[in-house]
Amino acid sequence: MKSLAPIVALALLSALTPLQGWAQPTPAAQGAAQATGANLNISPKRITFDRNRRSGSIYVFNQGNAAGSFDISLVDRVMLPDGQIIPLTDAQAKPETQAVAGRVKSAQPILQVSPRRVTLAPGQGQTVRLRVVGAPADPGVVELRSHLTIAALPPRDSGTTAEQAASAAQTGQLSFQINALLGLSIPAIVRLNDPDIHAGLENARVTLEKLNGPTGPETPVLSVELVRAGANSLFGNLEARVPGQPKATPPLGLAHGVGVYTEIDRRLVRIPLTRAPAPGEHIEVTFTDDDTSPGKLLAKLTL
């Protein structure tokens, strides 16, 4: 007897998960995802709570030309030392990442989210509210985190019909239907202490790399380790400049919205530069806060 044709669906993709080691150009560039004709945007790109702020909201907007339905949930994710962000369950299953996964402190038990599912017509938006309820079980924890995740649901007509399945069974052919279900994920951070935000920059170097394949041009790339020296997570902007040039001069390299979460102490960041440094030329690398004290210089290093 010939089997019925299988149906394959792609799972959630996180539009806000960085590639290994690479700093993303700007958070806004990561804030939209397309799913079955719906073009989803979310603002802001992260949300932080503290002892004075116990509730907040984010805005989800469908700027596409088709309606879409979305599940809204909290998913724990872990940041690896190369900057990659993966689901906590995946990190727990791999021996090489179990130690980092064990340091994640989940905010799920004390965060309440509403609503949990929305359907958005083209041009329609929805406010999603988050609220801190209760206190963590461990009084010594200073920061908790989960990720608010908006996942697209498959359209009702995405499955194989009975007629299509019967036709495939009669001919003995395999029929695959692939639906790309995209989603967005932003960090939701709960701080239980007075923020302890300190950073350092170490092990900076510039290399020439072929980023577009073996036949492409060589691009100068700045690699630097961003060190979390305080108890809390980091979130800010990295810049590479030639010392002494006017502030209005464009930087050699720039990365907005670079974070280091509390499960890691340092993160490797790689930033393509607009040009290679001249012989004997110095490069000044700075990391400025974009969290508790926006614009404050947290770390500086000169190559």
C-alpha positions as CSV (number, residue, x, y, z in Angstrom):
1,M,0.0,0.0,0.0
2,K,1.4,3.4,-1.0
3,S,1.8,5.9,1.8
4,L,0.3,9.3,1.8
5,A,2.4,12.3,1.0
6,P,4.1,14.0,3.9
7,I,3.7,17.6,4.7
8,V,6.7,19.6,5.9
9,A,6.6,22.9,7.8
10,L,9.5,25.1,8.7
11,A,9.7,26.2,12.4
12,L,10.2,29.6,13.9
13,L,13.1,31.7,12.9
14,S,14.2,34.5,15.3
15,A,14.7,37.7,13.3
16,L,16.7,39.2,16.2
17,T,19.3,36.4,16.6
18,P,22.7,37.6,15.6
19,L,25.1,35.5,13.4
20,Q,28.1,34.0,15.2
21,G,30.4,36.7,16.4
22,W,29.1,39.4,14.0
23,A,27.6,42.6,15.4
24,Q,24.4,43.5,13.7
25,P,24.3,46.9,11.9
26,T,21.4,48.3,13.9
27,P,18.6,46.9,16.0
28,A,16.0,48.4,13.6
29,A,17.3,46.4,10.7
30,Q,16.5,43.2,12.7
31,G,13.1,44.3,13.8
32,A,10.9,43.1,10.9
33,A,10.0,39.7,9.6
34,Q,7.8,38.5,6.8
35,A,5.5,35.5,7.2
36,T,3.0,34.4,4.6
37,G,2.5,37.9,3.3
38,A,2.4,39.6,6.7
39,N,5.3,41.9,7.3
40,L,5.7,42.2,11.1
41,N,7.5,45.0,13.0
42,I,8.0,45.3,16.7
43,S,9.0,48.3,18.9
44,P,11.0,48.7,21.1
45,K,13.7,46.1,20.4
46,R,14.1,45.2,24.1
47,I,12.3,45.9,27.3
48,T,13.8,46.3,30.8
49,F,12.1,46.3,34.2
50,D,13.5,47.3,37.6
51,R,12.3,48.1,41.1
52,N,10.6,51.3,39.9
53,R,9.3,50.0,36.6
54,R,7.1,46.9,37.0
55,S,5.1,47.0,33.8
56,G,5.6,48.0,30.2
57,S,4.4,47.4,26.6
58,I,5.7,46.7,23.1
59,Y,3.9,47.5,19.9
60,V,3.5,44.9,17.1
61,F,2.5,46.2,13.7
62,N,1.7,44.4,10.4
63,Q,3.0,46.6,7.7
64,G,2.5,43.9,5.0
65,N,-0.3,43.4,2.5
66,A,-1.8,40.3,4.0
67,A,-3.3,39.4,7.4
68,G,-1.5,37.2,9.8
69,S,-2.0,35.4,13.1
70,F,0.7,35.2,15.7
71,D,1.3,33.4,19.0
72,I,3.0,35.5,21.7
73,S,5.0,33.7,24.4
74,L,8.1,33.9,26.6
75,V,11.0,31.7,25.4
76,D,14.3,31.4,27.3
77,R,17.4,31.8,25.2
78,V,21.1,31.8,25.9
79,M,23.9,33.9,24.5
80,L,27.1,32.1,23.6
81,P,30.6,33.7,23.8
82,D,30.6,34.1,20.0
83,G,27.4,36.3,20.2
84,Q,25.1,33.6,18.9
85,I,21.7,33.4,20.7
86,I,20.0,30.0,20.7
87,P,17.0,28.4,22.6
88,L,18.0,27.4,26.1
89,T,16.7,23.9,25.5
90,D,19.2,23.5,22.6
91,A,22.1,24.7,24.8
92,Q,21.1,22.4,27.6
93,A,21.3,19.4,25.1
94,K,24.9,20.1,24.0
95,P,27.8,19.2,26.3
96,E,29.8,22.1,25.0
97,T,27.1,24.7,26.0
98,Q,25.6,23.2,29.1
99,A,27.8,25.3,31.5
100,V,26.6,28.5,29.9
101,A,23.0,27.3,29.8
102,G,23.2,26.6,33.5
103,R,23.9,30.3,34.3
104,V,20.7,31.5,32.6
105,K,18.2,32.9,35.2
106,S,14.7,32.8,33.7
107,A,12.2,35.6,34.1
108,Q,9.3,33.5,33.0
109,P,8.0,32.7,36.6
110,I,7.6,36.4,37.4
111,L,6.5,37.9,34.0
112,Q,2.9,38.1,32.8
113,V,2.2,38.7,29.1
114,S,-1.1,39.7,27.5
115,P,-2.5,38.9,25.0
116,R,-1.1,35.6,24.0
117,R,-2.4,35.5,20.4
118,V,-3.3,38.2,17.9
119,T,-4.6,38.4,14.3
120,L,-3.5,41.5,12.5
121,A,-4.9,42.8,9.2
122,P,-2.6,44.8,6.9
123,G,-1.8,48.1,8.5
124,Q,-3.1,47.0,11.9
125,G,-1.2,47.0,15.2
126,Q,-1.5,45.6,18.6
127,T,-0.1,46.6,22.0
128,V,1.4,43.7,24.0
129,R,1.6,44.3,27.8
130,L,4.1,42.8,30.2
131,R,4.0,42.9,33.9
132,V,6.3,41.8,36.7
133,V,4.4,39.7,39.3
134,G,5.9,38.4,42.5
135,A,9.6,37.9,43.3
136,P,12.2,35.3,42.2
137,A,12.6,32.2,44.3
138,D,16.3,33.0,44.8
139,P,16.7,36.3,46.6
140,G,20.4,36.5,45.6
141,V,19.6,36.9,41.9
142,V,20.3,40.4,40.5
143,E,18.9,40.0,36.9
144,L,16.5,37.7,35.2
145,R,15.7,37.4,31.5
146,S,13.5,35.8,29.0
147,H,12.6,36.6,25.4
148,L,9.2,37.8,24.2
149,T,8.7,35.8,21.1
150,I,6.1,36.6,18.4
151,A,5.6,33.5,16.2
152,A,3.6,33.4,13.0
153,L,0.9,30.8,12.7
154,P,0.4,28.9,9.4
155,P,-2.6,30.1,7.3
156,R,-5.6,27.8,7.4
157,D,-5.2,26.8,3.7
158,S,-1.5,25.9,4.2
159,G,-2.1,22.1,4.5
160,T,-2.5,19.5,1.8
161,T,-6.1,18.9,0.9
162,A,-7.7,15.4,0.9
163,E,-7.8,15.5,-2.9
164,Q,-4.1,16.4,-3.2
165,A,-3.1,13.6,-0.7
166,A,-5.2,11.0,-2.5
167,S,-3.8,12.0,-5.9
168,A,-0.2,11.7,-4.6
169,A,-1.0,8.3,-3.1
170,Q,-2.4,7.0,-6.4
171,T,0.7,8.1,-8.4
172,G,3.2,7.0,-5.7
173,Q,4.8,10.5,-5.7
174,L,6.0,12.3,-2.7
175,S,4.6,15.8,-2.3
176,F,6.2,18.4,0.0
177,Q,4.6,21.7,1.1
178,I,7.0,24.1,2.8
179,N,5.7,27.0,4.8
180,A,8.3,29.4,6.2
181,L,6.9,30.6,9.6
182,L,8.9,33.5,10.8
183,G,9.0,35.3,14.1
184,L,10.5,38.0,16.2
185,S,12.2,37.7,19.6
186,I,13.3,40.5,21.9
187,P,14.9,40.3,25.4
188,A,12.7,41.1,28.4
189,I,15.0,41.8,31.3
190,V,14.1,42.1,35.0
191,R,16.7,43.8,37.2
192,L,16.3,43.4,41.0
193,N,19.3,45.6,42.1
194,D,20.7,49.0,41.5
195,P,22.3,48.5,38.1
196,D,26.0,47.5,38.2
197,I,27.1,48.3,34.6
198,H,30.8,48.1,33.8
199,A,32.6,47.0,30.7
200,G,36.0,46.5,29.2
201,L,37.5,45.9,25.7
202,E,40.3,43.4,25.2
203,N,42.2,41.5,22.5
204,A,41.4,43.8,19.6
205,R,43.0,43.2,16.2
206,V,42.3,43.9,12.5
207,T,42.5,41.2,9.8
208,L,41.7,41.1,6.1
209,E,39.0,38.6,5.2
210,K,37.1,37.6,2.1
211,L,33.6,38.0,3.4
212,N,31.9,37.4,0.0
213,G,33.6,34.1,-0.9
214,P,37.1,33.1,-2.1
215,T,36.8,35.3,-5.2
216,G,35.5,38.4,-3.5
217,P,37.6,41.4,-2.3
218,E,39.3,41.5,1.0
219,T,37.6,43.4,3.8
220,P,39.3,44.7,6.9
221,V,37.5,43.3,10.0
222,L,37.9,44.5,13.6
223,S,37.7,41.7,16.1
224,V,37.4,42.7,19.8
225,E,36.2,41.1,23.0
226,L,33.6,43.0,24.9
227,V,34.0,42.2,28.6
228,R,31.1,42.4,31.1
229,A,32.8,43.6,34.3
230,G,29.6,44.3,36.4
231,A,26.9,42.2,37.8
232,N,24.3,43.2,35.1
233,S,24.1,42.7,31.4
234,L,25.5,45.1,28.9
235,F,23.8,46.9,26.0
236,G,25.4,49.6,23.9
237,N,27.2,50.7,20.8
238,L,30.7,50.0,19.5
239,E,32.7,52.5,17.4
240,A,36.1,52.4,15.7
241,R,37.6,55.8,14.9
242,V,41.0,57.4,14.1
243,P,41.9,59.4,17.3
244,G,41.9,63.1,16.9
245,Q,39.5,63.3,13.9
246,P,36.4,65.5,14.2
247,K,33.4,63.8,15.7
248,A,31.5,64.6,12.5
249,T,33.9,62.3,10.6
250,P,32.2,59.0,9.9
251,P,33.7,56.1,12.0
252,L,35.7,53.3,10.4
253,G,33.3,50.8,11.9
254,L,30.1,50.9,13.9
255,A,27.8,48.4,15.6
256,H,24.6,49.5,17.4
257,G,22.8,47.4,20.0
258,V,25.6,45.1,21.1
259,G,24.7,43.1,24.2
260,V,26.5,40.8,26.7
261,Y,24.0,38.8,28.8
262,T,24.7,37.6,32.4
263,E,25.4,34.0,31.5
264,I,28.7,35.0,29.8
265,D,31.5,37.3,30.9
266,R,32.8,38.3,27.5
267,R,31.7,38.2,23.9
268,L,33.6,38.3,20.7
269,V,32.4,41.0,18.3
270,R,33.5,41.4,14.7
271,I,32.9,44.6,12.8
272,P,33.7,45.2,9.1
273,L,35.6,48.5,8.6
274,T,35.2,50.9,5.8
275,R,38.9,50.8,5.0
276,A,42.1,49.2,6.2
277,P,44.2,51.2,8.7
278,A,47.2,53.0,7.2
279,P,50.7,51.9,8.3
280,G,51.3,53.3,11.8
281,E,47.8,54.6,12.1
282,H,46.0,54.1,15.5
283,I,42.4,53.1,15.9
284,E,40.4,54.0,19.0
285,V,37.6,51.5,19.9
286,T,34.9,52.7,22.3
287,F,31.8,51.1,23.9
288,T,29.1,53.5,25.0
289,D,26.1,52.6,27.1
290,D,22.6,52.5,25.5
291,D,20.8,51.1,28.5
292,T,20.8,52.8,32.0
293,S,22.9,55.9,31.0
294,P,22.7,56.3,27.2
295,G,25.8,57.9,25.7
296,K,28.0,57.2,28.7
297,L,31.5,55.9,27.8
298,L,32.0,52.5,29.4
299,A,35.2,51.3,27.8
300,K,38.0,52.5,25.4
301,L,40.9,50.7,23.8
302,T,43.5,52.0,21.3
303,L,45.1,49.8,18.7
